[in-house]
């Protein structure tokens, strides 16, 4: 059976990798803060990403860069809800990057398709919200500590086994509560309390995570580790971001969350052509 991601309005076929385009409606995102503020700016950006080939839109109203302050609930709602209300009219899967159960409930009531949660539904009430909305897609992410302090101390021990065990445990809580396995995707949380070496160990070892049979979402776009190895500032990290996305797909990721949609789609077209022709090579 082909791998699928069940979401509120769509069943997404994961036979081929999907591109999730990032729509930040925050004034302080690490990469594009304030560029798409307001409904008209956010929607123009969303439509541009779809024109470039995005399969999913991921809307976020709170920056989770290292050291970022938490955004009050009402402020996040004011940023996100007007954009979601318009985005669901585009007839494409709409993901919301939030960890607050009140925001989850509000966006799902508006028709959003996916909850993309850096806290993996560990905030009180979050798991109950997605259980109540019986079809929404769920992305569980691994994070060490919190956005406010994760940069102060990296993880210790074997990063692959710790991330795997955490995501497996959180997934089993959902499965035990009756959540359909097809709704769950994993994100191993690049940059969230992990060292440079740990981030790349997770990329290199994706197969160990895939062995537990949950699809992977990879979120490398413009992350600090790419800046460390390339020496490039955040607004010049398109090439390393595309390279990381392609490496993640080559190692089995089914969704890549990116800022640079057109360039990622172009790179994936080369990868797909190779995959399609590999079965026809002369032996």
C-alpha positions in Angstrom: 0.0 0.0 0.0 1.3 3.5 -0.9 2.3 5.7 2.1 -0.4 8.3 2.8 -0.9 11.3 5.2 -4.5 11.6 6.3 -5.4 15.3 6.8 -8.7 17.1 7.5 -9.7 17.5 3.8 -7.1 15.6 1.9 -5.4 12.2 1.8 -1.9 13.0 0.6 0.0 10.5 -1.4 3.6 10.2 -0.2 4.9 8.0 -3.0 6.7 11.1 -4.2 8.1 13.7 -1.8 5.9 16.8 -1.1 7.1 20.3 -0.6 5.7 22.3 2.3 6.1 26.1 1.7 6.6 28.3 4.8 4.3 31.3 5.3 5.5 33.2 8.4 3.2 35.8 9.7 5.6 36.9 12.4 7.6 40.1 12.8 10.6 38.2 14.2 11.1 34.9 12.3 14.8 34.1 12.0 14.8 34.1 8.2 12.0 36.3 6.9 10.4 38.1 9.9 8.0 40.8 8.9 8.2 40.3 5.1 4.7 38.8 4.8 2.9 40.5 7.7 -0.8 41.1 7.3 -3.4 39.1 5.4 -2.7 40.5 2.0 1.1 40.1 2.3 0.7 36.6 3.6 -1.8 35.5 1.0 0.3 37.0 -1.8 3.3 35.0 -0.5 1.2 31.8 -0.2 -0.1 32.1 -3.8 3.5 32.7 -5.0 4.6 29.5 -3.2 1.8 27.5 -4.8 2.7 28.9 -8.2 6.3 27.7 -7.6 5.1 24.2 -6.9 4.4 24.0 -3.2 2.1 21.0 -2.2 1.3 22.2 1.3 1.2 25.6 3.0 2.6 25.9 6.6 1.4 29.0 8.4 3.0 30.1 11.6 2.3 33.0 13.9 5.1 32.6 16.5 8.9 32.5 15.9 10.6 29.5 17.5 14.1 30.6 16.8 16.6 29.9 19.6 16.0 32.5 22.4 12.7 33.8 21.0 10.1 34.9 23.5 6.7 33.2 23.7 3.9 35.0 21.9 0.7 35.6 23.9 -2.3 33.6 22.8 -4.5 36.5 21.7 -1.6 37.9 19.6 -1.0 34.6 17.8 -4.7 34.2 17.1 -4.9 37.7 15.7 -1.9 37.0 13.4 -3.0 33.5 12.2 -6.8 33.3 12.0 -7.4 35.9 9.3 -4.7 34.2 7.1 -6.1 30.7 7.7 -9.6 31.9 6.9 -8.4 32.9 3.4 -5.8 30.1 2.9 -8.4 27.3 3.2 -10.2 28.8 0.2 -7.2 27.9 -2.0 -8.1 24.2 -2.0 -4.7 23.0 -0.9 -3.6 21.4 2.3 -3.1 24.1 5.0 -0.8 23.3 8.0 -0.6 25.4 11.1 2.7 25.7 13.0 1.5 26.0 16.6 1.7 24.4 20.0 -1.2 26.1 21.7 -4.3 24.0 21.9 -6.6 27.1 21.7 -5.0 28.0 18.4 -5.2 24.4 17.2 -8.9 24.3 17.9 -9.6 27.6 16.3 -7.7 26.8 13.0 -9.2 23.4 12.8 -12.7 24.9 13.1 -11.8 27.1 10.2 -10.9 24.1 8.0 -7.1 23.8 8.5 -5.7 20.4 7.6 -2.6 19.7 9.6 -1.3 20.6 13.1 2.5 21.0 13.0 3.6 21.1 16.6 7.2 21.6 17.9 6.0 20.4 21.3 4.7 17.1 19.9 1.3 17.8 21.5 2.8 17.9 25.0 1.1 21.1 26.0 -1.9 20.4 28.3 -5.0 19.9 26.1 -3.3 19.7 22.8 -3.6 15.9 22.4 -7.3 16.2 23.2 -7.9 18.8 20.5 -6.5 16.6 17.7 -8.4 13.6 19.0 -11.6 15.6 18.9 -10.9 16.6 15.3 -10.8 13.1 14.0 -9.1 13.5 10.6 -6.5 16.3 10.9 -2.9 15.5 10.0 -0.4 15.7 12.8 3.3 16.4 12.7 5.1 15.5 15.9 8.5 17.2 16.3 11.4 16.5 18.7 12.7 19.5 20.7 15.3 19.5 23.4 14.3 22.0 26.2 12.3 25.0 24.9 12.7 27.8 22.3 13.7 30.1 25.1 16.6 28.0 26.4 17.4 25.3 23.9 20.4 27.1 22.7 22.0 27.1 26.2 22.6 23.4 26.4 22.6 20.7 23.6 21.3 17.2 24.0 23.5 14.5 25.5 23.8 10.9 24.6 22.9 9.1 21.4 20.8 11.6 19.4 19.3 9.1 17.1 18.0 6.7 19.8 16.7 9.6 21.9 14.8 11.2 19.1 13.5 7.9 17.9 12.3 6.8 21.4 10.7 10.2 22.1 8.7 10.3 18.8 7.7 6.6 19.2 6.5 7.2 22.8 4.4 10.3 21.8 3.0 8.5 18.8 2.0 5.5 20.9 0.0 7.8 23.2 -2.0 9.0 20.2 -2.4 5.5 18.8 -3.6 4.3 22.2 -6.2 7.1 22.2 -7.6 5.9 18.9 -5.8 8.2 16.5 -5.3 6.7 13.0 -1.7 6.0 12.4 -2.0 7.5 8.9 -2.5 10.9 10.4 1.0 11.0 12.0 4.2 12.3 10.5 7.5 12.8 12.4 9.9 15.7 12.3 13.3 15.1 14.0 13.7 18.8 14.9 16.8 20.2 13.2 18.2 23.0 15.3 16.0 22.5 18.3 18.5 22.0 21.0 20.9 19.9 18.9 24.6 20.5 18.1 26.0 20.7 14.6 27.2 17.1 14.7 23.8 15.9 16.1 21.9 17.6 13.4 23.9 15.9 10.7 23.9 12.6 12.5 20.1 12.7 12.3 20.2 13.4 8.5 22.7 10.6 8.0 20.7 8.2 10.2 17.2 8.8 8.9 16.8 5.2 8.0 16.8 4.3 11.7 13.9 6.6 12.2 12.1 5.3 9.1 12.3 1.7 10.5 9.4 2.5 12.8 7.2 3.2 9.8 6.1 6.8 10.3 6.8 9.2 7.4 9.4 11.8 8.0 9.2 15.6 7.5 12.6 17.3 7.2 12.9 21.0 8.1 16.4 22.0 7.2 15.6 25.3 5.4 18.0 28.1 6.2 18.9 26.5 9.6 21.9 27.6 11.6 23.8 24.3 11.0 23.8 25.1 7.3 25.2 28.5 8.1 27.9 26.9 10.2 29.1 24.5 7.5 28.7 27.0 4.6 29.7 30.2 6.2 26.6 31.9 4.7 24.3 34.3 6.4 20.6 33.3 6.8 19.4 35.1 3.7 22.0 33.5 1.5 21.4 29.9 2.5 19.2 28.8 -0.5 21.8 26.5 -2.0 22.7 24.6 1.2 19.0 24.5 2.1 18.1 22.8 -1.2 21.1 20.5 -0.9 19.9 19.4 2.6 16.3 18.9 1.4 17.6 16.7 -1.5 19.8 14.7 0.9 16.8 14.2 3.2 14.6 13.0 0.4 17.4 10.7 -0.9 17.4 9.2 2.6 13.7 8.7 2.7 12.0 11.9 3.9 8.5 12.3 2.4 7.9 16.0 3.1 10.4 18.9 3.1 9.5 22.1 4.8 11.2 25.0 2.9 11.4 28.7 2.2 12.8 28.4 -1.3 10.1 26.4 -3.0 10.9 27.0 -6.7 14.5 26.0 -6.2 13.6 22.9 -4.2 11.0 21.8 -6.7 13.6 22.2 -9.5 16.1 20.1 -7.6 13.6 17.4 -6.8 12.6 17.2 -10.5 16.2 16.1 -11.2 16.0 13.5 -8.4 12.6 12.2 -9.7 14.0 11.9 -13.3 16.9 9.8 -11.9 14.5 7.6 -9.9 12.2 7.1 -12.9 15.1 6.1 -15.2 16.9 3.9 -12.8 14.7 1.0 -13.6 15.6 1.2 -17.3 19.3 1.2 -17.0 21.3 -1.3 -19.0 22.7 -4.1 -16.8 
